[in-house]
């Protein structure tokens, strides 16, 4: 039995036939939804694979490609955009050598953009690993990224 199938078994034990929490646990464990895991879920729950994919593609939070250990999300909604959100994305792209929607080859960072995080008064806003950073600038976000890289080297 593979690591994936064992993990799927544990998720089903924990959540029963509730598909979304099962997929959330798989995403959290592997940083994406591996095809093998989706097939295992479909087989174990006795539902068509197309239905599992239908749910997984409906929610933007699910990914079919590996994400980095650190996910950086930059808001480009109106308030963040007019306060420099695009400049922040450009600075991160240059620093990490990736475009929005991509992950660094070492799987350390994924860069994403969204069009509203619901905290416009703090704009521009960047979310790094679930932590919200308001009133960001390119220099501030690059400082955070560089610090994260240094901490990873020391670990």
ROROKOL-841729 format. One line per field, with one value per residue (C-alpha): residue in one letter; x, z, y. Coordinates in nm, 4 decimals. Each point is the difference from the previous one (the first is absolute). Example, Ala and Ser with C-alpha at 12.3 -4.5 7.8 and 13.67 -1.06 7.14 Angstrom:
<pts>
aa: (A,S)
X: (1.2300,0.1370)
Z: (0.7800,-0.0660)
Y: (-0.4500,0.3440)
</pts>
This chain:
<pts>
aa: (X,X,X,X,X,X,X,X,X,X,X,X,X,X,X,X,X,X,X,X,X,X,X,X,X,X,X,X,X,X,X,X,X,X,X,X,X,X,X,X,X,X,X,X,X,X,X,X,X,X,X,X,X,X,X,X,X,X,X,X,X,X,X,X,X,X,X,X,X,X,X,X,X,X,X,X,X,X,X,X,X,X,X,X,X,X,X,X,X,X,X,X,X,X,X,X,X,X,X,X,X,X,X,X,X,X,X,X,X,X,X,X,X,X,X,X,X,X,X,X,X,X,X,X,X,X,X,X,X,X,X,X,X,X,X,X,X,X,X,X,X,X,X,X,X,X,X,X,X,X,X,X,X,X,X)
X: (0.0000,0.1437,0.0319,-0.2824,-0.2440,0.0752,-0.0585,-0.3273,-0.1149,0.0718,-0.1882,-0.3053,0.0124,0.0062,-0.2606,-0.2161,-0.1471,0.0401,0.2026,0.1098,0.1691,0.1685,0.1377,0.1047,0.2037,0.1631,0.0832,0.1479,0.2145,0.1346,-0.0326,-0.2177,-0.2468,0.1986,-0.1913,0.0654,-0.1676,-0.3067,-0.0301,0.0313,-0.2717,-0.2339,0.0611,-0.0356,-0.3144,-0.1402,-0.0703,0.1009,0.3434,-0.1606,-0.2061,0.3119,0.1625,-0.3184,0.0161,0.3773,-0.0199,-0.2925,0.2062,0.2919,0.1887,0.0689,0.3009,0.0913,0.3665,0.2378,0.0107,0.2993,0.0597,-0.0765,-0.2985,0.0073,-0.3291,-0.0143,-0.3297,-0.0595,-0.3497,-0.0726,0.1182,0.3194,0.0647,-0.0120,0.2318,0.2691,-0.1090,0.1316,0.3443,0.0084,-0.0815,0.2693,0.2611,-0.0818,0.0058,0.3458,0.1314,-0.1309,0.0247,-0.3602,-0.3275,-0.3319,-0.1380,0.3471,0.2183,0.3752,0.1901,0.1129,-0.3694,0.0647,-0.2286,-0.3240,-0.1210,-0.3723,-0.2204,-0.3601,-0.2430,-0.1203,0.0977,-0.2657,0.2319,0.0212,0.0897,0.3298,0.0942,0.2123,-0.0309,0.2213,-0.0762,0.2964,-0.0781,-0.3375,0.1371,-0.1331,0.2439,-0.1560,0.1395,0.2616,0.2662,0.2343,0.2898,-0.1957,-0.1118,0.3480,0.1423,-0.2452,0.0810,0.3743,-0.0380,-0.1995,0.2757,0.2637,-0.2050,-0.0394,0.3783,0.0588,-0.2577)
Z: (0.0000,-0.0991,0.2143,-0.1989,0.0386,0.3731,0.0407,-0.1948,0.2303,0.3050,-0.1540,-0.0695,0.3529,0.1322,-0.2302,-0.1183,-0.3433,0.0216,-0.3133,0.0514,0.3393,-0.1412,-0.2905,0.2383,0.2082,-0.3123,-0.1272,0.3382,0.0166,-0.3575,-0.0895,-0.2948,-0.0991,-0.1541,-0.2667,0.1859,0.3105,-0.1979,-0.1497,0.3460,0.1376,-0.2882,0.0450,0.3782,-0.0018,-0.3003,-0.1949,-0.3576,-0.0387,-0.2098,0.3062,0.2155,-0.2678,-0.0279,0.3671,-0.0076,-0.3011,0.1450,0.2916,-0.0845,0.3122,-0.1471,-0.2248,-0.2398,-0.0131,0.2969,0.1840,0.1822,0.3721,0.0200,-0.1879,-0.0680,-0.1039,-0.1148,-0.0205,-0.3243,0.0812,-0.0697,0.3350,0.0000,-0.3685,0.0288,0.3015,-0.1772,-0.0045,-0.3530,0.0970,0.2851,-0.2369,-0.2414,0.2779,0.1268,-0.3557,-0.0582,0.3372,-0.0334,-0.3814,-0.0305,-0.1229,0.1846,0.0035,-0.0002,0.2570,0.0343,-0.1255,0.3566,0.1102,0.2654,-0.1287,-0.1961,-0.1165,-0.0400,-0.0597,0.1022,-0.0642,0.3538,0.3456,0.1745,0.1911,-0.2366,0.2703,0.0510,-0.3677,-0.1604,0.1719,-0.0323,0.1628,0.0715,0.1339,0.1242,0.1804,-0.1224,-0.0510,-0.0563,-0.1433,-0.1889,-0.2289,-0.2356,0.2437,0.2992,-0.1777,-0.1400,0.3496,0.1269,-0.2862,0.0508,0.3732,-0.0748,-0.2314,0.2674,0.2626,-0.2381,-0.0488,0.3766,0.0637)
Y: (0.0000,0.3367,0.3100,0.1594,-0.2866,-0.0275,0.3721,-0.0160,-0.2803,0.2176,0.2936,-0.2159,-0.1405,0.3558,0.1593,-0.2874,0.0714,0.3790,0.0694,0.3610,-0.0575,-0.3102,0.2043,0.2778,-0.2441,-0.1446,0.3500,0.0959,-0.3140,-0.0013,0.3730,-0.1035,-0.2732,-0.2854,-0.1943,-0.3255,0.1447,0.1091,-0.3482,-0.1566,0.2301,-0.0846,-0.3738,0.0025,0.2174,-0.1867,0.3183,0.0810,0.1591,0.2739,0.1022,0.0237,0.2177,0.2046,0.0933,0.0553,0.2332,0.1957,0.1338,0.2291,-0.1059,-0.3442,-0.0474,-0.2807,0.1007,0.0118,0.3318,0.1336,-0.0334,0.3714,0.1409,0.3731,0.1577,0.3607,0.1849,0.1877,0.1230,0.3658,0.1394,-0.2077,0.0605,0.3796,-0.0168,-0.2007,-0.3639,-0.0536,0.1365,-0.2521,-0.2878,0.1182,0.0226,-0.3497,-0.1379,0.1469,-0.1223,-0.3550,-0.0203,-0.1220,0.1456,-0.0038,-0.3534,-0.1543,-0.1718,0.0265,-0.3071,-0.0785,-0.0075,0.2656,0.2761,0.0294,0.3411,0.0599,0.3016,0.0600,0.2819,0.0612,-0.1155,0.2071,0.2296,0.2954,0.2528,-0.1851,0.0022,-0.0976,-0.3364,-0.3059,-0.3347,-0.2256,-0.3458,0.1227,0.3071,0.3350,0.2859,0.3424,0.3223,-0.2005,0.1363,-0.1818,0.0518,-0.1317,-0.3171,-0.0656,0.0356,-0.2632,-0.2377,0.0387,-0.0619,-0.3165,-0.1200,0.0603,-0.1832,-0.2964,-0.0156,-0.0072,-0.2735)
</pts>
